[in-house]
Amino acid sequence: CIRDRYQRRVHGTPKLDQPRSMIGSFVLGALVAAASASHFFLEEGVKKCFVEELSPETNVMVTYNMPALNPAKRLEAFKSAQVHHGKDEPPTHEHRLGLKVTVADPEGFFIHHETFVAPEGSFEFTSLEVHGEHEICFETNTSHWWGNEKLQLSVEIESGADAVDWEAVALKEHLDTLSLKLRALREKMLDVKNEQMNIRRRTDHYRHQSESTFTHVWLWALLDVVVIIVACVAQLKTLQAFFLRKKLV
């Protein structure tokens, strides 16, 4: 099936030489800012995926909103389409419309799969010990040979400290407002620290890869020079032997 890929970062990428005060302001702003959701249309039979770059053992919360899973709103949408396009029959399915969700790690193994029938909901998963791009894919459990519907879908993905239900934490650990804010700020700082470590790790990886590529290119160039020299010497020897046989020299 056709796959549309939407790629975004889990966190904003901070600069390594950024002052601590700027990092603190970034963290505080990230705590009070609301995460923006992605809105798009999901066609039946078509899988659409988000690509999230996650560190090992990162908690992720995904919230979705799909009004078409509500039968009343689905009938209302059909009546609206009937008025504008002159359709005679409502859309029917052999079984109830649902939203299939799969999460795959960088090696392609599924670490979460679930089918939702409620108009809105959420699910959580934790990345394994493999660092890299994780695919979070959405598709319907119904399709037709023709006339597939396009269903509105909103998705919000949060990870790290943003994926924690701080109200539940406050109730469970009996924390006041100030303690809860400090706890959330500390977790966010840890996320920023982990992201900086991941940036350094990726930088080291790319540097080693560049050095390895340069070494291979240099060796191949040296080999080419050696081959050319050997070929020239062989040709000179051949010409010399030819001239001696012909008594030209």
Summary of the structure (lengths in Angstrom):
residues: 249
radius of gyration: 29.6
end to end distance: 74.8
largest distance: 106.4
contacts: 623
relative contact order: 0.17
helix: 45%
strand: 27%
